[in-house]
Amino acid sequence: MASPHHEPPTIPGFRFRRLIGAGGSSTVFLYEWPDEEVDVAVKVWNDRLSGETQDVLSRETKEVAELAAHPHVLPLHAVGVTDDDRSFVVMDHRAGGDLQQRWQRERLPVDEALSITIKIAGALDVAARHGILHGDVKPANILMTRGGQPQLVGFGNLSSAGRPGGTGATSLPWMAPEMLADPPEPSAWADIWSLAATCYTLLAGHTPFEADGPDTSDALAERIREFDPRAIDRDDLPGSFQEALRKAMFKRRAGRHWSAADFAKALQGVEKELGLPVTPLAEMVDPDPDAGPTSESDPRPEPEPEPEPEPITKPRSELAPDPAPIPSPPESPAFDTTQASGDTAEVPIVIDPVVAVPEWPDDDEDVLGHRADVDRVARLLASDHTQLPLSVAIQGQPGSGRSTFLRKVQERIDWLGEHDEAYSARTRQVRLDARRFAEGDVAGAVLDAVRGDGRSTPPPLVAKHQAAQRRTAELRAALAGLPEEDGPRGKRRGAQPMTTTMALAAMDREVAAYEAALRAAPPGPPPSSPVLRTIVYVDDLDRCDPATAAGVLRAIDELGTQEGVAVVAAVDAQATQRSIAGRVAEPAAYLARVFDVPFGLRAFAGDPAVRFMRSLMRQAVPSWPSALAAGAGDQGPIAVDSHEMTPGEALFMSELARFCATPGGARKLLAVYRLARTAPVKGGADPAGHHALGILMAILVGAPAQSVHVLGAVVEALAAGEDGGTFRKLLEKVAREHTAECGRATCGPCADWSRVLRAHADLVRVQEVPQEVGAYAEWVDEVARFSFPT
């Protein structure tokens, strides 16, 4: 009798065909998707997942779906829950099998193992740049198409949900040492280890730490922690290949390749050594909006190999014109884990919108890529089905665009109320600057501002009538109990003083006149509908002094108890915690209690950063249109007595935005470079010299703490007569001095070093940059002038 775990679930819209395979925590079935006329693989977890794990699974499915345009990532289509409460994921089916079956049959040729590993390294590098870790790279998670192309599957919880961790994991032979910790410490470096261990397995025909005779998981884990892998016994394997694998599987993360792309470069060097065609690193390709799921008969084409550039004399790559922003599709509805048993009629497709919504006009450029997130937050706040009160913390560093994000959310809610019947038009929005509540009772002032802001005022005639009534009532109250004054009798001579009776009579006549005017006035517009919800936006909280920040947080906490109120605050969590330290027992726990939804802005990195910098160039550089037309720009001398940059400089500065962590940092970089470039430095008119200046300035702005070490290392190299050394090697050397002493999985300086090295590597791919340290030494003093003393 078949195990109940291996019974195929009924999924509306899909037709079961056969069982593909079963593992310890999940089972994979082959289904037919009639609507798309393709076969798909459906991975079903054997046991019921917790609600929290299911939420993570749904979120990660959407994130991985963003990588579907990469030729070496397996596309995902849907996530859901079966009628017997088992979670499932729908993905493309690959009839070529996985590499687990392959290596158990035979050892792969060296050229094929190289090509596969480089392609998967490219996929890991693109995923890391999108903030996505894999966490379970192994032969079984690399599928092969009929055309022999590898595709990576099993990112994050898509592979690990419901699976035991540590030494009990089925992926143990390919796990990095830090993944054996409790809890595991996933990172991009751990993925590099696992990919190298997978490559080792393909070449050797056994796992890296496999021992002769009986083996246990505890003994295997001990060897992973303490021993180096044995050398691969193959005559056709060059020593450079084994050295690249050993570096990728170094025990401490600091000794490994800095990125999957760096690992791939080392393997490309092996291909050159062997005289093999160099396998290119594939990037994301623009998906065909009319194309359905990729099939075995129509695999995505491989990118054409690009000629390998020369290391020093390579020409500058011509850059394409600034691309128009791609409007983000409306957010797909999240999977509802609370649906009734058996209700799987709607399978949420995570790469296409399911429900048609009114079109949101694209009035301006979405250079920061926030459009989809703005829409998500706005719909949550404006929906009549959202339970209020609710508080949302929009998190990000200073300069990350939080204020712009709040403004866009406010505009989006106004638009929804006017154009989409599904959202309430009876919404009042209040915008507050936290810095203006710096004195007195801060919490009370914020609450009073929320109560009073946006209230309707009566028409002028009504206001005058009310004022006259109020004055009359005040006078009557003041004269209550006093004797009536009749005044002198007889013929009046000249002006006589007005008595209290006369004053009251005059005021009564004024009130009566206003009442008559109101009755004669034409009818006004009907009274407006009552406000159902109030949305309060709080900005610049991290710019307040500690007392003001604490008071504003108390007000937000109070608003969080009032029916029909939603608060959206721009928050720098670390700065805010420092402000309330000593005022509350546990700052982090206090923030978690005040805010129901912490929502972080997307990271500012890679191509979005370049697009943003190019948007600044349109205003800052009059010659920007000619820069786009000229591609790499001019090679002539630079006019150092002007702040206007040449087309070539403008394009180079666009790429330097990759070093910055925030949009504010990119603006600062542009301003300080334009000022620094006018310095009377020897060789200042040489474009290469200004490229060295730009790189040093980008490191200073993007990673201030790291720039101190870099500038010092340049000076030391110059003093030691090593000015002919490579700047890239100097960067790596200084970075390792920190990471060798750190060893933590999550470390801010480590993240900054990683961003600097990755940005420099990306810059080298598209621009010609000075390589010798001496080219940077002459700018050290000038760059140091743009930093605050510590």
QUIURDA-V733880 format. One line per field, one symbol per residue. psi: psi as a letter, one per 20 degrees, with the letter a starting at -180 (. if undefined). Layout:
# QUIURDA-V733880
psi=???
This chain:
# QUIURDA-V733880
psi=pqqhhjppqoopiqpqgrpgrqahirqpqpqpnhhilrqqpoppphqpqrhghhggggghghghhhjhipikppqqhqqaprikkpqqpprqpoiiarighghihrpqqghghgggggghhgghggghijkpqfilprhijoqprhjjpqpprkpcihhipjpqabijqijgijqqhiiirorqmqrhhhhgghgghgggghhhjrqhkpqqaqqrhghghghhhhqqqqqpnphjoqhhghhgggghkqgphhirqhrhhhghghhhhggghikqpppqoqrqqpqohiqbqprhimqpqqqppqppqqhgjqqpppqqqpqqpopqqqpqpqpoijqqpinkhooopiiqqgppqqpopnhrqmhikighhggggghghipiippqqqppooqrrpjikgghggghgghhhggghhioiiqpimppppppohijliqbngghhgghhhhhpjqqqrqgggghghgggghghhgghhjpiqqpohrprappoapqqprhghghhghhhgghghgghhhiqqqaqqqqqqphqppppoqkhiiqrgggghghhhghgghiippjpppopopogghghhhjpihqgngghgghhgphopopqqqorbhhgggghhhhhhhhohjgghgghidiaqjaqpoijqipqrgggghghghiihiqirhhhgggggghghghijqmqpjhiphhghgggggghhhgghmghhhghghhhggghghjkkiirphghgghghhhhghhifjqhopghghggggghghgghghhiqpqphqhhhhhiiggghhikqqq.
